[in-house]
Amino acid sequence: MPAVAAACLSMTACTEKEPGAESSTSASESSTESEGEATGTTTTATTEGTTEGTTDPTTTEGTTDPTTEGTTAPTTTSGSSGFVQIDGGIEGGCIPGKLDDCADNEKCSAYVMEPGYCCVDTNTCVPILGDLEFGDECTRTDMNDDCGNGLFCMTQTSGSTGMGVCLQFCDVTNATDCADKGLPDANCVSFNDGVLPLCEDACDPLAQDCANSNFGCYAVGDQGFTCTLPGFDNGLGNDADECFTIQSCKPGLICTDGASVTGCTADTCCTQFCDLSDGNAGCTDAMEVCEAYYEPGTAPPEYTNVGVCEIGRAHV
C-alpha cells in the first residue's frame, strides 16, 4: 500500500469539513515509513470528477455548490482510505456497474442515506428518468438523476444536487468493464467503500498529463492516480491550505496529514508532489523533503519517482 493517504471523492473515510466538501485519503494515509522517515497520515479529499472529454459546469474554480450547505463529511480513520479500495463492500442492494441488476425501467444508482452526509453512501434501484449519455450535462435530485442506465450524474460532490455531468459506473469485479463500455483508456476506480465505482483515466501526477485541460491528476490511494475535475474553493487549494477532498487542492498538490506540512494549521492540508529523482528540489519549503508516495518495493514502474513534500524527521 502506498505511503501516502487515500482520497475521498465522496467516500466514507473523510475528514470533517466545511459544508459542500468531500474528503478522501491518499496512498500514505496510514502512518507509514518511507526511506526511514515517517511520512505520517496523508489524507486526500474525495475527487469525483469526469473522465476525459467531459466538462462539468458545476466545478468551475472558485464556485461552491449551495445545495451542499449544512452537510457534514465523515471523519477520517487512520489506516482507512477515502478513495476507498477496490475490496470495499457494496453497501446497498444493487451493483451500479451492472446494467441488469434492477427491474425493467430501473437502474442501480447511489444516494446519501445518512442525513447531512456530504457524499453518497449506499446504492439502490431507482426509476430511469432519462437517457442522457456519458459526458452529457445532467440534473441530480436527492436520490436520482436523468442520466441513462449505468450512469451517474456527478455534481460538485456526489451528495450534491443540481447540474452536473453524466459519468460511467463500472463493475469493479470486471477488469475490462470500462473498455467494454467504450472507455478503453479508463480504469474502474472504487470510491466510497465501493458505493461509487467510476471509470476514470489514469495519469502522471508529476506531468499532470490529463488529455482534458480542465482536469487535474489526483491521487486515489493505492489505486494510483486519476484524472478528475478540481474542486478547490476560491482562494484555497494552495500549499499548506486546509483541504477535505482529493480535488480540493490545486492540480500538482495532494491533500495529506496536516502534521507533515509546514505552515498547516488544520488536520489535513495541501502539499506538493515532487520527483524523487530530483531530490528535494521540488519542495519549496526548506523543512520539507521529498518522500516516496509508495512504500519501498510497491510502486508500479510508471510511478517509481512520485514523491510528496513532507516535513523531514530532523525537523519533527
C-alpha positions as CSV (number, residue, x, y, z in Angstrom):
1,M,0.0,0.0,0.0
2,P,1.3,3.5,-0.8
3,A,3.0,5.6,1.7
4,V,0.5,8.5,1.2
5,A,-3.0,8.6,2.3
6,A,-6.0,7.7,0.1
7,A,-8.5,10.2,-1.2
8,C,-12.3,10.6,-0.8
9,L,-14.5,11.6,-3.7
10,S,-17.4,11.0,-1.7
11,M,-16.0,8.4,0.5
12,T,-16.7,7.1,3.9
13,A,-13.3,7.8,5.3
14,C,-13.4,11.6,5.1
15,T,-12.4,14.3,7.4
16,E,-14.8,16.7,8.9
17,K,-15.1,19.7,6.7
18,E,-16.9,22.8,5.7
19,P,-20.3,22.4,4.0
20,G,-20.1,21.2,0.5
21,A,-16.8,19.4,0.6
22,E,-15.9,15.8,0.3
23,S,-12.8,14.1,1.6
24,S,-10.6,11.1,0.9
25,T,-7.3,9.7,1.8
26,S,-4.2,9.2,-0.3
27,A,-1.6,6.4,-0.5
28,S,0.2,7.3,2.7
29,E,-2.9,7.8,4.7
30,S,-1.9,5.5,7.5
31,S,1.3,6.3,9.4
32,T,4.0,4.6,7.4
33,E,7.7,5.0,6.9
34,S,9.4,5.8,3.7
35,E,13.2,5.6,3.4
36,G,13.5,5.6,7.2
37,E,11.5,8.8,7.7
38,A,8.0,8.9,9.0
39,T,5.6,10.2,6.3
40,G,2.6,10.4,8.6
41,T,-1.0,10.1,7.5
42,T,-1.8,11.5,4.1
43,T,-5.4,12.3,3.6
44,T,-6.6,13.3,0.2
45,A,-10.0,14.7,-0.4
46,T,-12.5,12.8,-2.5
47,T,-12.4,13.6,-6.1
48,E,-15.4,12.7,-8.1
49,G,-14.5,14.1,-11.5
50,T,-15.5,13.4,-15.0
51,T,-13.5,11.4,-17.5
52,E,-11.6,12.6,-20.5
53,G,-13.5,14.7,-22.9
54,T,-16.2,15.9,-20.5
55,T,-16.7,19.2,-18.8
56,D,-18.5,19.7,-15.5
57,P,-20.1,23.1,-15.4
58,T,-20.5,22.9,-11.6
59,T,-16.9,22.6,-10.8
60,T,-15.6,26.0,-12.1
61,E,-12.8,27.3,-9.9
62,G,-13.9,29.4,-7.1
63,T,-17.5,28.2,-7.1
64,T,-19.3,26.1,-4.4
65,D,-22.4,24.1,-4.5
66,P,-25.1,25.8,-2.4
67,T,-27.1,22.6,-2.3
68,T,-24.5,21.0,0.0
69,E,-24.7,23.7,2.7
70,G,-25.1,22.2,6.1
71,T,-23.8,18.8,5.1
72,T,-21.0,17.0,7.0
73,A,-18.3,14.7,5.8
74,P,-17.3,11.5,7.6
75,T,-14.3,11.6,9.9
76,T,-11.1,10.0,8.7
77,T,-9.9,7.0,10.5
78,S,-6.1,6.3,10.4
79,G,-5.4,3.4,8.1
80,S,-8.5,3.7,6.0
81,S,-8.6,5.2,2.6
82,G,-11.1,7.8,1.5
83,F,-10.8,6.9,-2.1
84,V,-12.0,3.5,-1.0
85,Q,-10.1,0.5,-2.1
86,I,-11.5,-2.0,-4.6
87,D,-12.1,-4.5,-1.9
88,G,-14.5,-2.1,-0.2
89,G,-18.0,-3.6,0.2
90,I,-21.1,-2.5,-1.7
91,E,-23.4,-1.1,0.9
92,G,-26.7,-1.2,-0.9
93,G,-28.9,-3.8,-2.5
94,C,-27.6,-3.5,-6.1
95,I,-24.3,-3.2,-8.0
96,P,-24.1,0.1,-10.0
97,G,-21.9,-1.3,-12.7
98,K,-24.3,-4.0,-13.8
99,L,-27.0,-2.8,-16.2
100,D,-29.4,-5.7,-15.4
101,D,-29.2,-5.6,-11.6
102,C,-32.6,-3.9,-11.2
103,A,-36.1,-4.4,-12.6
104,D,-37.1,-3.2,-16.1
105,N,-37.2,0.6,-16.3
106,E,-35.0,0.9,-13.3
107,K,-31.2,1.4,-12.8
108,C,-28.8,1.0,-9.9
109,S,-27.6,4.3,-8.5
110,A,-26.1,5.9,-5.4
111,Y,-27.6,8.3,-2.9
112,V,-27.0,9.8,0.6
113,M,-28.7,7.6,3.2
114,E,-27.2,9.2,6.3
115,P,-28.8,12.6,7.0
116,G,-26.5,15.5,6.5
117,Y,-23.7,13.4,4.9
118,C,-21.6,15.0,2.2
119,C,-21.4,12.1,-0.1
120,V,-23.3,9.1,-1.4
121,D,-23.1,6.2,1.0
122,T,-25.4,3.5,-0.4
123,N,-26.8,2.0,-3.6
124,T,-30.4,1.3,-4.6
125,C,-32.6,0.7,-7.6
126,V,-34.3,3.9,-8.9
127,P,-36.6,4.7,-11.9
128,I,-34.8,5.5,-15.1
129,L,-35.8,9.2,-15.7
130,G,-33.8,10.0,-18.8
131,D,-31.5,8.7,-21.5
132,L,-28.6,11.2,-21.2
133,E,-25.2,9.7,-22.2
134,F,-21.7,9.8,-20.9
135,G,-20.4,13.4,-20.8
136,D,-23.9,15.0,-21.1
137,E,-24.9,17.7,-18.7
138,C,-27.5,16.4,-16.3
139,T,-29.6,17.3,-13.3
140,R,-29.4,15.4,-10.0
141,T,-32.0,15.3,-7.2
142,D,-31.6,13.8,-3.8
143,M,-31.9,10.2,-5.0
144,N,-31.9,10.2,-8.8
145,D,-30.9,11.9,-12.0
146,D,-31.7,12.0,-15.7
147,C,-28.7,10.0,-16.9
148,G,-29.3,6.7,-18.6
149,N,-28.8,3.3,-17.2
150,G,-25.3,2.7,-15.9
151,L,-24.5,6.4,-15.5
152,F,-24.3,8.7,-12.5
153,C,-24.9,12.5,-12.5
154,M,-21.8,13.9,-10.7
155,T,-22.2,17.4,-9.3
156,Q,-19.6,19.2,-7.2
157,T,-19.8,16.4,-4.7
158,S,-21.5,13.1,-5.1
159,G,-24.1,14.1,-2.4
160,S,-24.9,17.4,-4.1
161,T,-27.9,18.2,-6.2
162,G,-28.3,20.4,-9.2
163,M,-26.5,20.5,-12.5
164,G,-23.7,18.0,-13.2
165,V,-22.3,15.7,-15.8
166,C,-23.1,12.0,-16.6
167,L,-20.2,9.6,-15.6
168,Q,-19.9,5.9,-16.3
169,F,-20.5,3.5,-13.5
170,C,-18.4,0.3,-13.7
171,D,-18.2,-3.2,-12.2
172,V,-15.0,-3.5,-10.1
173,T,-15.1,-7.2,-10.4
174,N,-14.7,-7.0,-14.2
175,A,-11.2,-5.8,-15.3
176,T,-12.4,-4.9,-18.8
177,D,-15.7,-3.3,-17.9
178,C,-14.7,0.3,-18.7
179,A,-13.3,-0.8,-22.1
180,D,-16.4,-2.8,-22.7
181,K,-18.4,0.3,-22.2
182,G,-16.5,2.4,-24.7
183,L,-13.7,3.9,-22.5
184,P,-10.6,1.9,-23.4
185,D,-8.2,4.2,-21.5
186,A,-10.1,4.3,-18.2
187,N,-9.8,2.2,-15.1
188,C,-12.6,1.3,-12.7
189,V,-11.8,3.3,-9.6
190,S,-13.7,2.4,-6.4
191,F,-14.9,5.3,-4.3
192,N,-16.9,5.4,-1.1
193,D,-16.4,1.9,0.0
194,G,-17.4,0.6,-3.3
195,V,-20.7,2.6,-3.4
196,L,-19.4,4.8,-6.3
197,P,-17.2,2.8,-8.8
198,L,-16.5,5.1,-11.8
199,C,-14.4,4.8,-15.0
200,E,-11.5,7.2,-14.7
201,D,-8.4,7.8,-16.8
202,A,-5.0,7.1,-15.3
203,C,-2.4,9.9,-15.3
204,D,1.0,11.0,-14.0
205,P,0.8,13.5,-11.1
206,L,4.3,14.9,-11.9
207,A,3.5,15.5,-15.6
208,Q,-0.2,16.5,-15.0
209,D,-0.9,14.9,-18.4
210,C,-4.7,14.6,-18.4
211,A,-5.9,15.0,-22.0
212,N,-8.7,17.3,-20.9
213,S,-7.1,20.5,-19.8
214,N,-9.9,21.2,-17.3
215,F,-8.8,18.1,-15.3
216,G,-6.0,17.6,-12.8
217,C,-4.2,14.4,-11.9
218,Y,-5.1,13.4,-8.3
219,A,-4.1,10.6,-6.0
220,V,-6.6,7.8,-5.2
221,G,-4.8,5.8,-2.6
222,D,-3.3,2.5,-3.7
223,Q,-5.5,2.7,-6.8
224,G,-3.0,5.1,-8.3
225,F,-3.7,8.4,-9.9
226,T,-6.7,9.5,-11.9
227,C,-7.9,12.5,-14.0
228,T,-10.7,14.4,-12.3
229,L,-12.1,17.9,-12.1
230,P,-10.5,20.2,-9.5
231,G,-12.9,21.2,-6.7
232,F,-11.0,23.8,-4.6
233,D,-12.7,26.9,-3.3
234,N,-11.8,30.4,-4.4
235,G,-8.5,31.5,-2.8
236,L,-7.7,28.0,-1.5
237,G,-6.1,24.8,-2.8
238,N,-2.6,26.1,-2.4
239,D,0.4,24.6,-0.5
240,A,-0.4,24.4,3.3
241,D,-4.1,25.3,2.7
242,E,-6.7,23.2,4.5
243,C,-8.3,20.5,2.4
244,F,-11.0,17.9,2.7
245,T,-11.2,16.0,-0.6
246,I,-8.7,14.9,-3.1
247,Q,-9.7,17.5,-5.5
248,S,-9.8,20.4,-3.0
249,C,-6.1,21.0,-3.7
250,K,-4.9,22.5,-7.0
251,P,-3.5,20.1,-9.6
252,G,0.0,19.2,-8.6
253,L,-0.8,19.0,-4.9
254,I,-2.1,16.3,-2.7
255,C,-4.3,16.5,0.5
256,T,-2.4,14.9,3.4
257,D,-1.8,14.8,7.1
258,G,-1.5,18.4,8.3
259,A,1.2,17.5,10.8
260,S,3.6,16.7,7.9
261,V,3.0,20.1,6.1
262,T,4.9,23.2,7.1
263,G,2.5,26.1,8.0
264,C,-0.6,23.9,8.2
265,T,-2.9,24.7,11.0
266,A,-5.6,22.0,10.2
267,D,-5.8,18.3,10.4
268,T,-5.3,17.9,6.6
269,C,-3.6,20.3,4.2
270,C,-2.3,20.5,0.6
271,T,1.3,19.8,-0.1
272,Q,3.3,19.4,-3.3
273,F,4.0,16.3,-5.4
274,C,7.7,16.0,-6.1
275,D,10.1,13.9,-8.3
276,L,12.3,11.6,-6.2
277,S,15.0,11.7,-8.9
278,D,15.4,15.4,-8.2
279,G,16.0,15.0,-4.5
280,N,14.2,17.8,-2.6
281,A,14.3,20.3,-5.5
282,G,10.6,20.0,-6.0
283,C,9.8,21.1,-2.4
284,T,9.6,24.8,-1.9
285,D,9.9,24.7,1.9
286,A,13.3,24.1,3.5
287,M,11.8,21.9,6.2
288,E,10.2,19.5,3.8
289,V,11.8,16.7,1.9
290,C,10.6,14.6,-1.0
291,E,9.2,11.3,0.5
292,A,8.1,8.4,-1.7
293,Y,4.4,8.2,-2.3
294,Y,4.5,4.4,-2.3
295,E,6.1,2.2,0.3
296,P,9.5,0.8,-0.8
297,G,9.1,-2.0,-3.4
298,T,5.4,-1.4,-4.0
299,A,5.4,1.3,-6.6
300,P,4.2,0.5,-10.2
301,P,7.1,1.1,-12.7
302,E,5.4,4.2,-14.0
303,Y,5.2,5.8,-10.6
304,T,8.6,5.0,-9.0
305,N,9.6,8.6,-9.0
306,V,6.4,10.0,-7.5
307,G,7.0,11.7,-4.1
308,V,5.3,14.0,-1.7
309,C,6.8,17.0,0.1
310,E,6.7,16.4,3.9
311,I,8.5,17.6,7.0
312,G,11.7,15.6,7.4
313,R,12.5,13.6,10.6
314,A,15.2,16.1,11.6
315,H,12.5,18.9,11.8
316,V,9.9,16.9,13.7
